[in-house]
Amino acid sequence: MTEVKDLEAVIHYAQSLECNNAREIVLMGCSQGGFVSAIAASRLNNEISKLILFYPALCIPDDARAGKMMFAKFDPENIPDIIRCGPMRLGKCYVEDVIGVDPYQEIRDFSGDVLIVHGTKDKIVNIEYSKHAYEIYLKSKEEHKVSGIVRFFAIGNGGHGFSKKYDKEALVHLKKFLAAGNL
């Protein structure tokens, strides 16, 4: 959650710059950055116009509860002070911050335009997390009685972190989504 606070600070800084239109902030995040961006967009709802999520890691809280995050394994009932995750070392707060989080409750207040793109062969984040987020964003539009765009695209055979032809396909969706607004 420290990353969410950091992103909120960056957004507020960007809004303060005269060269930017503070009403047309677009957030984009991939994987963990998508999880962070989705939460920040919800918290800053009226300050973000568009949200773009590529294979968002909305699984992070579930992974923490299971004691398996990326390459790290630990006892979620007895979280160590330092968690080795491949070449990274994570502090205990990384797990403690998210272990009780419902990501869909966290993201549900965002009512701006949303694009979600996820690979069908993603072995790190199950595509079902993105499908459920898509449904949450559609429901949010209904509840807030706002119009706008909510799009979900599955990249056939795409994995986690698009490459080559999958990257090109994702960029086509991104360009169409951005062109649909008044940026």
BELNOR-V352425 format. One record per run of one state. SS is the DSSP state (A for helix, B for strand, O for the rest). FROM is the first residue (numbers start at 1). TO is the last residue. If there is no record, write none. Layout:
{{SS FROM TO} {SS FROM TO}}
This chain:
{{O 1 1} {A 2 16} {O 17 25} {B 26 30} {O 31 31} {A 32 43} {O 44 44} {A 45 47} {O 48 49} {B 50 54} {O 55 59} {A 60 66} {O 67 67} {B 68 69} {O 70 71} {B 72 73} {O 74 81} {B 82 85} {O 86 87} {B 88 91} {A 92 96} {O 97 102} {A 103 107} {O 108 112} {B 113 119} {O 120 126} {A 127 144} {O 145 149} {B 150 155} {O 156 163} {A 164 179} {O 180 183}}
